[in-house]
Amino acid sequence: MKTLVALGALCLGVLSLPAWSQKTTSQGIDEYRAMLQDGNPADLFEAKGEDLWKQKRGPKNATLELCDLGKGPGVVKGVFVELPRYFPDTRRVQDLESRLLSCMVTLQGFNGDEIANTPFGRGEQNTLTALATWISAESKDMRFNLSQAHEQERAFYEVGKRLFYMRGGPHDFSCASCHGEEGKRIRLQDLPKLNQNPGDGVGFAAWPAYRVSNGQMWGMQQRLNDCYRQQRFPYPGFASDATIALGVFLGVNAKGAASVAPAIKR
């Protein structure tokens, strides 16, 4: 009889193991992330970005210290939480990376098309990522407040909204398939709901971020490109209107959320 009781208890324990292990694994990942925050490798990219901002580079041998990111030449504090936004000089709505690219072209003389066509993680794309990491850090803990004053900003929001819900590809996925409901996750990674305000600070407000799984620093452009890859869509062009429109939609929805970028991700 004692053997049967013990066997029954063991069976019950085995049956309950998946739920128990899922919970504790998820908690373990959260604790792991918390420990890594004190030594986030993004700090290295941040330091590199600050140096690159002040370094004379390119055919014009100039720095980026006169780059206007929305608050006047050279001002970086607070700009990240107001981007993407409309810029009169380019007559475009631009996010941080596309605006930095414009400054590298006009101030330093780089070839913008060549950089835009360079794969992520190579050449001057690394420069853009490092710059974006440093500039985002200068607005850490500040609240997102994207403008919708200009007609193009409002138009980009509506386009971004349509793109967010647009289904397609071989799996008939959309951005909303993963980020349109509460409580979704993939590979123990919680998927934030990104289609409503207020934002929760772990989605749009967390990029650029260091990816522990591949040891790489990713900006928002690369994050959105990889989302399209997972949907089995073709890659959009770097700093395309489509990715910037998605950024406007997500950024407006994140209004009031505190920026945690540069963050650390799975």
Summary of the structure (lengths in Angstrom):
residues: 266
radius of gyration: 21.2
end to end distance: 48.2
largest distance: 87.4
contacts: 848
relative contact order: 0.15
helix: 49%
strand: 11%
